[in-house]
Amino acid sequence: MSSLLIANIKQLAGIHNHTQALRGNALAELPSIHNAYIIIEDDEIAAYGLMKDLKEWPEEVFDASGRIVLPGWCDSHTHLVYAGGREGEFVDKIKGLSYAEIAAKGGGILNSAKKLAETSGDQLYNDARERLIEAGKMGTTSIEIKSGYGLTVETELKMLRVIKRLKEQSDLNIKSTFLGAHTYPLEYANNHQGYIDLIINEMLPVIACEKLADYIDVFCENGFFSVEETETICRRECSMV
């Protein structure tokens, strides 16, 4: 059994007595201990506590003097693969505009989809890889990456294949989510069932065959996908697993 001691930790943060969901004011609390240690055995935390209470020292020791140790960040919702930002929409959001209102002004998801369609898979990969490296440096250890800026068979698959490449090349724990049901393309604005059929009959079979996604998501929101439409897509995906 391999054993590693991280010793002399200035501050060990994120110490909770038991696992629980944190909500509200609890999110403002960060329990921690000072001058601490962690023992890792076979890539799992086996023990932690105050240095003064440490009884035995493993052979392999990392001295963390003057450093803070805290849990890795698990980012559960990202769109890391994209072409061009939407920073200009922040002001609209601050003013209280809805997704539907921003889209009506020419922004939103459709604007991002247009930019992505014009960008090669290699360029998307290179840009996303740089973002992923930066996320890792900032403490992210697990990350979910959604598609959803393609909205056509070709571009949704292009996004998912880029995410698959990232999974193969990165040390981070990456989960891929198919979000083809992000909004309705303009050509299907008045034919919602037509786009749902495209997702079910042309996108999902390829995704299942190539194992391109770990999960499926649907933007269930007023002006986008209804509860019934969401259920139709998710039930079809589940039948392919």
For each residue, the residues with C-beta under 8 A, 3 or more apart:
1: 41 42
2: 41 42 60
3: 39 40 41 46 58 59 60
4: 39 40 41 58 60 61 62
5: 37 38 39 40 54 57 58 60 61 62
6: 9 37 38 39 40 62 64 69
7: 37 51 54 57 61 62 63 64
8: 35 37 51 63 64 65
9: 6 12 35 36 37 38 64 67 68 69
10: 34 35 64 65 66 67 68
11: 32 33 34 36 68 69
12: 9 15 32 33 34 36 37 38 48 68 69 70
13: 30 31 32 68 69 70 71
14: 30 31 32 70 71
15: 12 31 32 33 48
16: 19 20 31
17:
18:
19: 16
20: 16
21:
22: 26 27
23: 26 27
24: 27
25: 28 29
26: 22 23 29
27: 22 23 24
28: 25
29: 25 26
30: 13 14
31: 13 14 15 16
32: 11 12 13 14 15
33: 11 12 15 36 49 50
34: 10 11 12
35: 8 9 10 50 51 52
36: 9 11 12 33 48 49 50 51 69
37: 5 6 7 8 9 12 48 49 50 51 54
38: 5 6 9 12 45 47 48 69
39: 3 4 5 6 45 46 47 48 58
40: 3 4 5 6 43 44 45 46
41: 1 2 3 4 44 46
42: 1 2
43: 40
44: 40 41
45: 38 39 40 48
46: 3 39 40 41
47: 38 39
48: 12 15 36 37 38 39 45
49: 33 36 37 53 54
50: 33 35 36 37 53 54
51: 7 8 35 36 37 54
52: 35
53: 49 50
54: 5 7 37 49 50 51 57
55:
56:
57: 5 7 54 61
58: 3 4 5 39 61
59: 3
60: 2 3 4 5
61: 4 5 7 57 58
62: 4 5 6 7
63: 7 8
64: 6 7 8 9 10 67 69
65: 8 10
66: 10
67: 9 10 64
68: 9 10 11 12 13
69: 6 9 11 12 13 36 38 64
70: 12 13 14 139
71: 13 14
72: 139 140 141 142
73: 138 139 140 141 142
74: 140 141 142 143
75: 78 135 140 142 143 144
76: 144
77: 144 146
78: 75 143 144 145 146
79: 82 145 146 148 149
80: 128 131 132 135 143 145 163 166
81: 124 125 128 145 147 149 159 162 163 166
82: 79 85 112 115 116 124 128 149
83: 112 115 116 118 119 123 124 127 149
84: 112 115
85: 82
86: 89 90 107 108 111 112
87: 90
88: 91 107
89: 86 92 93 102 107 108
90: 86 87 93 94
91: 88 94 95
92: 89 95 97 101 102 105 107
93: 89 90 96 97 102
94: 90 91
95: 91 92
96: 93
97: 92 93 101 102 105
98: 101 102 223
99: 102 103 108 109 221 223 224
100: 103 104 222 223 224
101: 92 97 98 104 105
102: 89 92 93 97 98 99 105 107 108
103: 99 100 106 107 108 109 110 183
104: 100 101
105: 92 97 101 102
106: 103 111
107: 86 88 89 92 102 103 111
108: 86 89 99 102 103 111 112 183
109: 99 103 112 113 148 149 151 182 183
110: 103 113 114 151 183 185 186
111: 86 106 107 108 114 115
112: 82 83 84 86 108 109 115 116 149
113: 109 110 116 117 149 150 151 155 185
114: 110 111 117 118
115: 82 83 84 111 112 118 119
116: 82 83 112 113 119 124 149 150 155 158 159
117: 113 114 150 152 155
118: 83 114 115
119: 83 115 116 123 124
120: 123 124
121: 124 125 158 161 162
122: 125 126
123: 83 119 120 126 127
124: 81 82 83 116 119 120 121 127 128 158 159 162
125: 81 121 122 128 129 162 165 166
126: 122 123 129 130
127: 83 123 124 130 131
128: 80 81 82 124 125 131 132 145 162 163 166
129: 125 126 132 133 166 169 170
130: 126 127 133 134
131: 80 127 128 134 135
132: 80 128 129 135 136 143 166 170 172 174
133: 129 130 136 137
134: 130 131 137 138
135: 75 80 131 132 138 140 143 172
136: 132 133 139 140 141 170 171 172
137: 133 134
138: 73 134 135
139: 70 72 73 136
140: 72 73 74 75 135 136 143 172
141: 72 73 74 136 172 173
142: 72 73 74 75 172 173 174 175
143: 74 75 78 80 132 135 140 172 173 174 175
144: 75 76 77 78 174 175 176 177 215
145: 78 79 80 81 128 163 166 174 175 176 177
146: 77 78 79 177 178 179 217
147: 81 150 156 159 160 163 176 177 178 179 180 213
148: 79 109 151 156 159 179 180 181 182 217 219
149: 79 81 82 83 109 112 113 116 155 159 182
150: 113 116 117 147 154 155 156 157 158 159 180
151: 109 110 113 148 155 156 180 182 183 185
152: 117 155 156 185
153: 156 157 198 202 203 206
154: 150 157 158
155: 113 116 117 149 150 151 152 158 159
156: 147 148 150 151 152 153 159 160 178 180 203
157: 150 153 154 160 161 203 206 207 212
158: 116 121 124 150 154 155 161 162
159: 81 116 124 147 148 149 150 155 156 162 163
160: 147 156 157 163 164 176 178 207 210 212 213
161: 121 157 158 164 165 210 212
162: 81 121 124 125 128 158 159 165 166
163: 80 81 128 145 147 159 160 166 167 174 176 212
164: 160 161 167 168 176 210 212
165: 125 161 162 168 169
166: 80 81 125 128 129 132 145 162 163 169 170 174
167: 163 164 170 174 176
168: 164 165
169: 129 165 166
170: 129 132 136 166 167 174
171: 136
172: 132 135 136 140 141 142 143
173: 141 142 143
174: 132 142 143 144 145 163 166 167 170
175: 142 143 144 145 214 215
176: 144 145 147 160 163 164 167 212 213 214 215
177: 144 145 146 147 213 214 215 216 217
178: 146 147 156 160 203 204 207 212 213 215 216 217 237
179: 146 147 148 182 216 217 218 219
180: 147 148 150 151 156 199 203
181: 148 196 199 217 218 219 225 229 230 233
182: 109 148 149 151 179 219 224
183: 103 108 109 110 151 219 224
184: 188 189 192 195 224
185: 110 113 151 152 188 189 195
186: 110 189
187: 191
188: 184 185 191 192 194 195 198
189: 184 185 186
190:
191: 187 188 194 195
192: 184 188 195 196 229
193: 196 197
194: 188 191 197 198
195: 184 185 188 191 192 198 199
196: 181 192 193 199 200 229 232 233
197: 193 194 200 201
198: 153 188 194 195 201 202 203
199: 180 181 195 196 202 203 204 233
200: 196 197 203 204 232 233 236
201: 197 198 204 205
202: 153 198 199 205 206
203: 153 156 157 178 180 198 199 200 206 207
204: 178 199 200 201 207 208 236 237 240
205: 201 202 208 209 240
206: 153 157 202 203 209 210 212
207: 157 160 178 203 204 210 211 212 213
208: 204 205 211 240 241
209: 205 206
210: 160 161 164 206 207
211: 207 208
212: 157 160 161 163 164 176 178 206 207
213: 147 160 176 177 178 207 216
214: 175 176 177
215: 144 175 176 177 178
216: 177 178 179 213 233 234 237
217: 146 148 177 178 179 181
218: 179 181 225 229 230 233 234
219: 148 179 181 182 183 224 225
220: 224 225 226 227 229 230
221: 99 224 225
222: 100
223: 98 99 100
224: 99 100 182 183 184 219 220 221
225: 181 218 219 220 221 229 230 233
226: 220 229 230
227: 220 230 231
228: 231 232
229: 181 192 196 218 220 225 226 232 233
230: 181 218 220 225 226 227 233 234
231: 227 228 234 235
232: 196 200 228 229 235 236
233: 181 196 199 200 216 218 225 229 230 236 237
234: 216 218 230 231 237 238
235: 231 232 238 239
236: 200 204 232 233 239 240
237: 178 204 216 233 234 240 241
238: 234 235 241
239: 235 236
240: 204 205 208 236 237
241: 208 237 238
